[in-house]
Amino acid sequence: MPDGEKRKPDHPDHPDHPDAPVRQDAQVQQDQQDPAETDAARRRRRAQFLRELHEAKALRDRVQPRRARAARMRQAMRMRTFRW
């Protein structure tokens, strides 16, 4: 191989190979969906996520009561020292 010449990739899955499959970005795939359905689906997914997050926090508070109490005390202190 002469100086400066790159070795061509032999494996077809290598990103520089000419026959490599073109991978689309997740954002591009999301943009191709129906916009009206996407907005409603996003709100449903967000609501589901927030429900699960709240449930996980409640479970953590039940299984770690000392940590939950300390967090409540810190929050109460922050609220007492907050200036309107």
C-alpha positions in Angstrom: 0.0 0.0 0.0 1.4 3.4 -0.9 1.9 6.0 1.8 -1.3 7.8 2.7 -3.7 5.4 1.1 -6.4 4.0 3.4 -7.2 0.3 3.4 -10.7 -0.3 2.1 -13.1 -1.9 4.6 -13.8 -5.6 3.7 -16.9 -6.1 5.9 -20.2 -5.0 4.5 -21.5 -3.9 7.9 -18.6 -1.4 8.3 -20.0 2.2 8.1 -17.5 3.2 5.4 -18.2 0.2 3.1 -20.1 1.2 -0.1 -22.7 -1.5 0.5 -23.2 -0.7 4.1 -26.9 -0.2 5.1 -27.8 3.4 5.7 -29.0 3.9 9.3 -31.5 6.6 9.9 -31.4 8.8 12.9 -34.2 8.3 15.5 -35.3 11.9 15.0 -35.7 11.4 11.3 -37.8 8.3 11.8 -39.9 10.1 14.3 -40.5 13.1 11.9 -41.8 10.6 9.3 -44.7 9.6 11.6 -48.2 11.2 11.3 -47.9 14.6 13.2 -51.4 14.6 14.6 -51.0 11.1 16.1 -47.5 11.9 17.3 -48.6 14.7 19.5 -51.3 12.7 21.1 -49.1 9.7 21.5 -46.4 11.9 23.0 -48.9 13.2 25.6 -50.0 9.6 26.4 -46.4 8.4 26.8 -45.6 11.4 29.0 -48.6 10.8 31.2 -47.7 7.1 31.5 -44.1 8.0 32.3 -45.2 10.5 35.0 -47.6 8.0 36.6 -44.8 5.4 36.7 -42.3 7.9 38.1 -44.8 8.9 40.9 -45.4 5.3 41.7 -41.6 4.6 41.9 -41.0 7.6 44.1 -43.8 6.5 46.4 -42.4 2.9 46.6 -38.9 4.3 47.4 -40.5 6.5 50.2 -42.2 3.4 51.6 -39.1 1.2 51.6 -36.7 3.9 52.8 -38.6 5.9 55.4 -35.5 7.5 57.0 -34.4 8.9 53.6 -37.9 10.0 52.8 -38.2 11.8 56.2 -34.9 13.6 55.7 -36.0 14.7 52.2 -39.3 16.1 53.6 -37.3 18.0 56.2 -34.9 19.4 53.6 -37.9 20.5 51.5 -39.6 22.1 54.4 -36.4 24.0 55.3 -36.2 25.2 51.7 -39.8 26.4 51.7 -39.3 28.2 55.0 -36.2 30.1 53.8 -37.7 30.9 50.3 -38.4 34.6 49.8 -41.3 35.6 47.7 
